[in-house]
Amino acid sequence: MAGRINDDDVKAVRDAVPIDAVVSEYLQLRNAGGGNLKGLCPFHDEKSPSFQVSPSKGLFHCFGCQEGGDTIAFVMKIDHLQFSEVVERLAAKAGITLRYEEGGYNPSHQRGERIRLVEAHKAAAQFYVEQLDGPEAEIGRKFLAERGFDQAAAAHFGVGYSPAGWDHLTRYLRGKGFSDKELIASGISQDGRRGPIDRFRGRLMWPISDTAGDIVGFGARKLRDDDNGPKYLNTPETAIYKKSQVLYGIDLAKKDIAKASRAVVVEGYTDVMACHLAGITTAIATCGTAFGGDHIKILRRLLMDNGSARVIFTFDGDAAGQKAALRAFEDDQKFAAETYIAIAPDNMDPCDLRLAKGDEAVRDLVEPRTPLFEFALRQIVGRYDLETPAGRAAALDEAAPVVAKIKTGSVQREVAVQLAGFVGILDQEYVVHRVNQLAQWARGRGDQRGPARSSSRADAQRRQIQAPTGPSGPALNLRSPAHRTERELLKLALQRPALVSPAFDAYGMDEFTAPPYAAVRQCIAEVGGAELGVAETREYLVQVLDATPNETVRKLVTELAVEVFHGKSIDEAYAGEHLVKVRLRAVDRRINDVQGSLARLGSNVAPEHLAAAQNEVWVLQQYAQSLRNSGADAL
């Protein structure tokens, strides 16, 4: 086994790779104020962004599911990697050579599994690209040319060619140091009678990348009549390739999808190429599977679910395309974005349309859009004989539950009126009432969420803290002035330590009345106090996180480290105000404790103990008065 990665190198990786750049590979981030960024959390479903990133501190935290940590923790969770694998991956991006405490430099065969599989795919993709220029690949170049793709287009999308021999790629990758076990695990090779052989042979190859841009699989198109395999053959399910969780072209389209708040879903690799070359750079496609829930999650994180977001499906107008559109509509309610369908004239796909009518026709295809729900309703209604009362009743029975699922009440009513017209029922209010009744029944069964209740971010955070998930300390009550002040002071100690040092480091754990806050205070003390963070805040936060005794406290530290302050001006006066409030409440509690003890003892207290207690109360009262009069100067 490889040795432990040198701590200085881990720190160098953290410093070299900005967390916002890494997170932006998976979701869209927008300004959240206070130097923070926000987006839809990739770790749980949510309608409004509660996931925050602090670039200056190198931390993220979700106020919805309480996940948090640094860049390494983010990649570990989202890509299911080990710590060393993530450090190696980020180090490779940053050009940092890692050192190991045991065994010197890490040999390639000791690298993490995911990194090795990704590296194998990267090497295979380059091999395929090089083969496309050879004489055997003439059939592949002809295929591309006939569909309007020149050499530059092929290079842009990384299109390549797999030789027809049994093990050309397998032998090539063995020469690069990959083991047979790795080649089989990657899906690039498969078991043959005498050992591994190439999975893809004599085919045109498209590399399939994940959101971060790593190649995780391939799509292969049959070129020859003597190839008895399917028309399209994809990488099998592997540790890094899950066909329901990848979208072809997402690595090229993600920035424009986020920028334009629009995604165009097409059906094939050549359709993606045709759209991008025609200027529709938001086009993506599924990889050998129907568009489903996991694909929606990817798009929602990029679209941010704002009111103007659009998802446009360009299914063929044939029976298969109509079936695919209806399947997509079943998941429509998982989108906050509006969904549409665009069908080309003569049922041509975008690739054929570009060949026949040019780039402008492809651009026009996605402009005159039909709402997906309207298309679905017309398909349902069209199956019935609307000339008869029985046919109209049957059409309404099937279509009304579809309308009842529409998330917005006003839109639901409008579509119900449209449905009455589609079916030919003159009494529109009857249809509206029927749909509304079905929607109420669905909510009663729990099939659909009830109306969303508006609440402030503070209310949401308060509910989350009062009812935490998993084991935690006593609930925090943000209605408590003491808890609010303690929380703000800890935020200052973590985010702006220079404003509270060195006074903060003299505060004891008992000055924090909420046990979870006392635990955070203890972690700060264990790393040497807030004064340690004055020179290097990011490294200080890393050390505080390392000092946390459990995951609950760790999540609270990340939460406090990225949460925005409540004050307008975060300066010395603001810091002093919170230092004084926490200390003053601690002094008042001690005074009450001593006086309460004296009252309980009554005449039974020894004279010397009475004098000492009275003296302590007098000193504390003088100190409290000084704090009230002089503020932070009295600390």
N, C-alpha and C positions, 0 to 999 in steps of 0.2 A: 504494500500500500504506500501511496505517496505520503510524505510528511505534512505537518501542519504548515499552512501558508504563513509566511513572515508577517507579523503585525503591521510593520511599517508599509509593506506592500498592500495590505488590505486597506489601510488608511489612504494610501496613494490612489487606489482604485475609487474609493468613496469620493475623494476630492476631485478626481479627474472626470468622473461621469456625472453630469448634472441630473438630479432626480427628475426634473420637469421634462428633460429631453427623453429619458427612458420611459416615463409614464405616458408621454405624448405618443409613443409608438403603439399604445393600446387604446387610448381614449382621448377625446377632445377636452382641452383645458381652457378655461376662461378666467378672466380676472375676478378675484374674490375680495379684493381690497386688502390693505395692510401688507402688500407684497406677496400675498398668497394666491394660489390658483385653485379653481374648483372644476369638478366634472362629475359624471355619473359613475358611481362606484362599480368597478368590475367584479367585485366579490359578492354582491347581492343585488337583487332587482330593486330599483327605486324609480320614482317618477321625477323627482327634483334632485339636483346635485347636492349631496352632503359629503362628498369625498374632496378633501382639501390637501394641497401640496404646498409645502414651504420650500422654495428653491434655496433661500439663504441658509436654511438649517439642514437641508438635505433630508427632510422627513415628509411622510404622508400620514393622514389620519382620516378615517371615515366616521362621521358622527352618527351614522345609521347603524352599521354593524360592528363598530369599534375596532376594526382592523387598522393597524398602523405600524410604522417603523421607518427604516431608511431605504435607500435604493436597493440594497441587497435583499432586504426582507420583502420588498415589493416583487422583485423578479422571482424570488424563491416561491412565493405563494401563487403568483399568476401563471408561472410556467412549471410549477411542481418540481423544482430543482433542489439539490442539496446546496449548502452554503458554499462549499468549495467549487461546485460547478458554476454557480453564479459569479463568484469572484473571477474565475478563469474566463468566463464568457465576457464580462465587462472589461477585464484586463486586456483581452484580445482586441476589443473595440477601441480602447484607449491607447493601445500600443505599449502596454506595460509588461515587462518580463517579470514573472513571479519567482520568488525564491521560497524554498521550503526548508523548514527547520531540520528535517531528516531526509536524507536521500538526494540533496542537491536540487537541481532543476527537475521539474516533473516530466517524466517521459510520456510520450503521446499515448501509450497503451494504458496509462494510469488515469487518463482524463475521465471526467464524468460521462455517463452514458449518453445523455442528451447532446452534450457538446460534440461527442464523437459521431453520433448519428447525423447531426447537422453538418459537421465537417465532411462526412462521406457524401452527403447530398450536394454540397457545394462543389466538391471535386468531380462528382458525377455530372453535374450540370455543365461544368467547364468542358469535360470530355465530350459530352453530347454536342455542345456548340462547335467544338473543333471538328467533329465528324461531319457536320452539315456541309462543310466545304469540300468534302471528298467526292470522288466519282460515284461511289455507291449511293450517295445521298441525292443524286440527281432527281430521283423520283419525289423526294421530299421537297426539294427546291421548286420543282414543277408544281406540286400541290399548292405551295404557298403563292407562287406567281399567279396561278389560275384564280386565286381568291383575292388578288390585289395586294399581296404583301411582298415588298422587296427585301433586299438584304438588310437594309437599315431597320426595317420594321421587325424582322426576325431577331436582330441583335438587341433591339430595345426590350423585347419581351423574353429574351434568353432562349428562344426556340432552338432546339438542336435535333440531332438524329442519333438513334441507337442502331449500331451495326447489326446485320442479320446473323452474325456468328453466335456460337453458344455462350462464350464467356469472355468476350473482348473487354467489357467494362470490369468484370470481376477480376481478371488478371491485372488490369491497370490499377485498380484500387488496392489490390494486394501489394503491388509495388510501391504504393504510397503509405504502406504501413498498417492498413486496416485488416483486421482478422476476419476469418470466415464467419465467426459468430456475429460480429458487428455488421457484416454485409447482409446476413440473413435477417438480423433484427431490424435493419433499416428498411427492408422491403425492396431494396435495389436488386438483390440477388435472391434466388430461391434454390431449394434443394434439388439436385439432379442425381442421376444414378452414380456418378463418380465424384460427387462434391457439388459445391455451389455453381450455378449457372446464372446468366443474366436473366432477369425477369422480363425486361423489355428488349425486343429484338426486331430490327427492320421497321421501326416506327418513327414517326415525327414526335418530338418530345417537348412538352411544356413544363417548366419548373413551377411548382406551386409553393408559394411562400406564406408564412403566417403574418400576423399584423406587424410584428417586429421586423419583418424583412428576411427572416431566416428561411431558407429552402427546406421544406419538410416532406415533400413528396413530388410526384410527377404524374402528368396526364399524357397518355400515349395514344396516337391516332394511327389506325391501320392504313397501310398504303398499298399492299399487294393482295391480289385475289387469292394467292395460295396461303395467305395468313388465315388460319381457321379460328383465330381468337375474335373477341368482340370488337366492334368498330372503335370503341374507346376503352382503354384499359388504364385504370388508376392504381396508384400505390395502395397496397392493402393497409388495414388498420395497424398502426405501430405505436410505439411509445410516444412518438412526436407527431403522428399524422392521424387525425380523427376527421373523417370526411364531413361529418355533421358540424364541425367547428372551424372549417376553413372556407375561405372565399377566394376564388382565383382573381388576381388583380388587386386585392385589397392593399398590398404593399405599395402599389403605384397610385391607387385611387384615394387612400385614406385622407391625405391632406386636403384634396379638393372636395371630398365629401364633407369634411368638417367645415371648410370655408364656405361652400355653397349651400350647406344644409340640404343636400340632395344626393340621393343614390339611385343609380339605374341598374336594375337586376336583369341580366340577360341569361341565355341558356348554355352558351358554350365558349370555349377558349377563343375561337376565331371571331365570335361576336364581340367579346371584350376588346380584342385587337382592333376590329373595325370601328367600334365606338370611340376608342381612345384616339385613333388616327384621324377620325372625323371631328375631334374636338370635344367629345363627351368623355372627359377624363374621370368621371365619377362612376364608370361602369365596372361591375364585378359580376362573377358567376359562381354558382355552386359547382361542386366537383363530384359528379356522379351520384347525386342524391337530391331529394326535394328540398326546397327552401323551407327551413324550419326554425324552431325556437332558439337554438344556439346561434344560428346566423343572425337572427333578430337582435340578440344580445350584443353581437359585434357592432352592428350598425347603430344601435341605440347609443352606445358609448361614443360613437363618432358624431352622431347627429345631435346629441344633447337634448333630444325631445323638445326642442323649442316649437312654438306654434307654427312657424313657417317651414318646418322640415317636411321634405317630400321623399317618398320612396316610389319609384316608377318601375313596374314590371313590364318587360317586353316579350311576353310569351307569344309563341306562334298562334295563329288563329285556328289551327286544326283541332281535332278532338283532344289530342294529347296536351296541347297548349292550354285549351280551355280547362281541362282537368287539373293541370298544374296551377292555373290561376285560382280555381276554387279551393285547392289545398292551401295556397298562400292566404286566401281570405279567411280561412279557419283560424289563422294565427294573427289576423289583422289587429285584434284588440290588444295584442301585446305591444303594439307600437303606440307611441304618443304622436308620431308623425302621421301625416295623411298619406294614404296609399292609392296609387293609380295604376292603370294598365294601358299600355300602348300597343296596338296591333298594326303591323305594317300592311300596306296594300298588297293584295295577292298573297297574303300570309307569308311574306318573305321574312327571313330573320335579318338582323342588322348587317351581317356579312354579305348576304345575297343582295340586300337593298343597296349597299354601298357599291357593289359591282355594277348593278343595273342602273342606278340613278345618281351615284356620287355621294360625296360627304354631306352635302347640304340636305339631301333626303334623309340621311341618318339623323342629323341634328333636328330636322323637322319631326321625325318620328316621335320623339319624347315631348314635344310641345303640346299638340292637341290631345290632352289626356282624358281618359274616362275614369271616374272614381272606381276603385276596385269593388266597392260594395254595389255600385250600379251594375257593373258587368256581371257580378255574381247573381244579382237578382234577376237580370234579364235571362241568364242561362237557366236559372231555376224555373222561372215562369214560362220560358220557351218550351219546356218539356210537356206542357199541358194544353189541352184543347180549350181555349178561352171563349169559344163560341157557346159553350154549355155552362149552366150554373154549377154543375158538379165539377167541371174542369177548373172554373174560377175558384171555387171553394178549396179544391185540392191544392192549387197553386198558392193560395193565401196560407193554407196550413203549413206548407213547407217554407215559404219565404218569410212569414211574420217572425218566427224565432230568430232568423238571421238579422232582421232589422232591430230586434229587441236587444241584440248584443252591442249595438253602436254605443260608444262610451259617452258622447255628449248629448244631453237631453234635447236641446234645440235641433241638433242635426238629426237625431232619431225621429223627431216629429216630422221634419221636412222630408226625410226619406220614406217615412210611412205614407205620407201624402203621395210621393212619387210611386210607391208600390201600388197604391189604389189605382193610379193611372195605368201602370203596367198591366195589372190584372183586369182592369175594366170595371171596377166597382165604383159606382157614382158616389156612394156615401163614404166620403173620405174620413169623417169623424169615427165611423165604425172601425175602420182599419187602424186609425190612430189609437183608439181605445183598446183594440185587440193587442197591438204591439206593446202598449204601456202596461197592460195587464200581464203579458208574458215577461216583461222586464222585471216587474215587481215580484212575480213568482220566482224568477231566477235568483234575484237578490235574497229572497226568503230562504231558498235552498242553499245559498252560499255559493252558487255557480258564478256569481259576478259581484264584484265589489260594489258596496253602496257608494253614495256620493262622497267625494273626498272632502274632508273637513279642513278648512284653512287653519293654519297655525303658524306662529312665528318660529324662526330657527331656534330661538331661546327655549320656546315651549317644547319643541321637538327634542332638544338636548336634555331638557329637564326630565321629560318622560323616559328617555333612554337611560339616564343616570339613576332615576328612581326605580327602574325595573330593568337592571342590567341582565345581559344574557350570560349564562354560565356562572360559576362561583365568583363571588366578589365580596368586598368588605361591606360595612353598613352603608345604606343608601345615602347619597348626597342630596341635600335639599337646597336648591339654588334660590328658593324663596327666603332662606335664612341669610340675613345680612352678614353674619359671621362667615358662613360658607362662601358667599359670593366674594367677600374681601380676601379670604384665604386663597381662593382659587386665582384671583387676579394677582396676588402677590407671588404665587408659585409660577404663574405665567411670566411675570417679570423676571423672576430668578432664572427661568429657563431660556427665555427669549431675549431679554435685555439685562443680563447680569450686571453690567457696568452701572446701571441706575440704582441697584439695591445693595451693591457691595461697598464696604465690607460689613455693613450693619446686619444684613440678612443672615450672615453666617454665625451670628451670635444668638440667633433665635433657636429655641429648643423645639423638639417634636411636640411637647405638651402645649405649645402655643397654637397648634393647629387642632381644632376641635373635631374635625372630620378624620376618622382613622385612615381613609385612603390618602388624604392630603398629608397626614403625618408620615405615611409610608414614603411618599414622594420626597418629603423633606429629608427623611433619613437617607434616601438614595443620593441626594445632593451632598449631604454631609459626608457620606462614605467616599466620594470621589475628591474630597478636598474643599467643598463649598462652592458657592456661586462665583467667588473671586477667580476660580480656575477658568471660568468661561469668558472672562473679560478679554483675554487675548485671542482665544480661539473658540468661538461659540459652538461651531459644528463638532469639533472633536470632544468638547465638553459634553455635548448632548449624547454623543456616542457612548461616552464613559458612564453617564447617568443611566442610559438604557441598559448597559451591561451590568449595572449594579442592582437592577430591579430583581426582587426575589421571586416573582412569578409573572405570568402572562397578564394578569389583571392589572397589576401596577405598571407593567410595561406599556400597556395600551393607554393607561391614564397619562403617563408621561408624554407619549406621542400626541395625545389629544391636547394637553396643555401647551405643548411646544408649537402647535400650529394654529391654535384657536386665536381669533382676533381679539384685541383688547376692547373694552367697553368705553374707554375714554376717548375724547377727541384729540387730545395732545398727550402723547406718551413721553413725558419728560421727567426731570428730577422731582418736580412738584407732585406729579401724579404718583411716582414711586414712593415719595416720602409720605404722602397721604395714606397709602395702603400699609406701609411699614408701621406707621403710628396707630392705625386702626387695629391691626392684628395685635400689636404689643399692648395697647390700651385695654382691649377686651381681655387679654390674658391677665393683666394687672387687676382689673375689676373682678375677674373670676377668683383670683387668689384672695383678694380682700373679702369677698363673700364667703369663701371657704373657711378662712380663719375666723371671721365673725360668727359663722354658723356653728363652728366647733365650740367656740366660747359659749354660745347660747345653749347648746345642748348640754355642756358640762355644768353650767350654772355655777353654784357656790362650791362645787366639788373640785374646781380647778386649783392647782397649787399656786401660791402667790408668785413664785419665780416664773412659772409658765405663763401666768396671766400677764405679768409685766413684759415678757418677751413677745407674747402675741400682740399686745397692745402697741408695743414699739414697732413691730413689723407692719401692723396696719397703718400706723402713722407714717412710716417711711413710704409705704406703697401709695398712700393717699397723696403724699407730697409729689411722688414721681408721676402719678396719674394727672395731677394738676399741672405739673410742668409739661407733660405731653400735650395736654389740652391747650396750654398757653403758647408753647414754643414749637410744637410740631416736631418735625424730624430732627431739629437741632437738639432736642432733649434726649435723643436715643443714646 
